[in-house]
Each structure stands twice: as structure tokens, then as C-alpha cells.
Amino acid sequence: MKQMNTHKGECHCKKIQFTFKAPASVSITICNCSICNTSGFQHVFIPHEDFTLLSGESFLKSYRFGSRKAQHMFCTECGVKSFYQPRSHPDKYSINYRCIKKGTLSIQNTIKFDGKNWEKNINSLKSKV
């Protein structure tokens, strides 16, 4: 089993701050769906029990579209989505790699996911992360 380290993340204005446990090197997933492609979100999937919201709960706003199963949470102050609840992994949060404080987490490999064709491709993603 890989050693777990504590990593920190935050939105741009730092109102939303969190920690999570993960190895020092992780896979990130790049999705080409309409929202991920537009926002540049780089997914790091973390089990709920390894994630702790430290501050900013009152600044989180939820946005849902399409199937309405994913809960896209963004900061009402700066607009950044630093993490969210994806429909693909109901037992995990997806953290935006770009919102993780630099220096503790590196990219082991990159998984490309065709989210434009989500229904057709989701099972292949679930087997990778």
C-alpha cells in the first residue's frame, strides 16, 4: 500500500480551503466534456473519507446541469471550482489539480477521458481510477 500524505488545496481567493490524503504521486484525468474543457479542470479523485473541508462552506454554491447528478461546487467570492461531487464516482470527490498547493503532489500519469461521449466511455474511466 502506498504511503498517504496530507495535501492542501484552495480556491483563488482562499475562502475555500481543504486538505486530503493521497500518495505523493497520482493520476490526473483530463476530460473533454463541455464543463471540464471550458474550465480547464484536471481531476484528482479522492475518497470522501480522505477529504476535509477546512473553511468556506458558506461560500460554496452548487451548479447542476444535464443529468443533475454531479454537484459542481464553486466559490461565490472568486468563482473557482476547486472540487466537486462527480456523477462518475459517487463515493469520491474530484479535486482540481490546479487548486492544490504546489510542492506535495506530482502527476504520475495522465488519463484522457472522452466526456463528450460520457455514457459510452464511463466504464473505461471507472476501471482506471
Residue pairs with C-beta under 8 A, 6 or more apart in sequence:
2 23
3 23
3 24
4 21
4 22
4 23
4 50
5 21
5 22
5 23
5 24
5 104
5 105
6 19
6 20
6 21
6 104
7 19
7 20
7 21
7 22
7 100
7 101
7 104
7 105
8 17
8 18
8 19
8 100
8 101
8 104
9 17
9 18
9 19
9 20
9 82
9 83
9 95
9 96
9 99
9 100
9 101
10 16
10 17
10 18
10 82
10 99
10 101
11 56
11 59
11 74
11 75
11 77
11 78
11 80
11 82
11 99
12 75
12 78
12 79
12 80
13 75
13 77
13 78
13 80
15 55
15 56
15 59
15 75
15 77
15 78
16 53
16 55
16 56
16 59
16 60
16 75
16 80
16 82
17 53
17 54
17 55
17 56
18 51
18 52
18 53
18 54
18 82
18 83
18 95
19 51
19 52
19 54
20 46
20 50
20 51
20 52
20 93
20 95
21 46
21 50
22 44
22 46
22 50
22 105
24 104
24 105
24 106
25 105
25 106
25 107
25 108
26 44
26 105
26 106
26 107
26 108
27 44
27 107
27 108
27 109
27 110
27 111
27 128
27 129
28 42
28 43
28 44
28 97
28 107
28 109
28 110
28 111
29 42
29 43
29 44
29 45
29 110
29 111
29 112
29 113
29 125
29 128
29 129
30 36
30 42
30 43
30 110
30 111
30 112
30 113
31 37
31 41
31 43
31 113
31 114
31 115
32 112
32 113
32 114
32 115
32 116
33 115
33 116
33 118
34 116
35 41
35 65
35 72
36 43
36 115
37 115
39 81
40 98
41 81
41 94
41 96
41 98
42 96
42 97
42 98
43 86
43 94
43 95
43 96
43 97
43 129
44 94
44 95
44 96
44 97
44 100
44 105
45 86
45 89
45 92
45 93
45 94
45 95
45 129
46 92
46 93
46 94
46 95
47 91
47 92
48 91
48 92
48 93
51 83
51 93
51 95
56 75
59 75
59 76
59 77
60 73
60 74
60 75
60 76
61 73
61 74
61 75
61 76
62 71
62 72
62 73
63 72
63 73
63 74
64 70
64 71
64 72
65 72
67 87
69 87
70 84
70 85
70 86
70 87
70 88
71 84
71 85
72 81
72 84
73 81
73 83
73 84
73 85
74 80
74 81
75 81
75 82
80 96
80 99
81 96
82 95
82 96
82 99
83 93
83 94
83 95
83 96
83 99
84 93
84 94
85 93
85 94
86 92
86 93
86 94
88 118
88 122
88 125
88 126
89 126
89 129
97 105
97 107
111 125
111 128
111 129
113 121
113 124
113 125
114 120
114 121
115 121
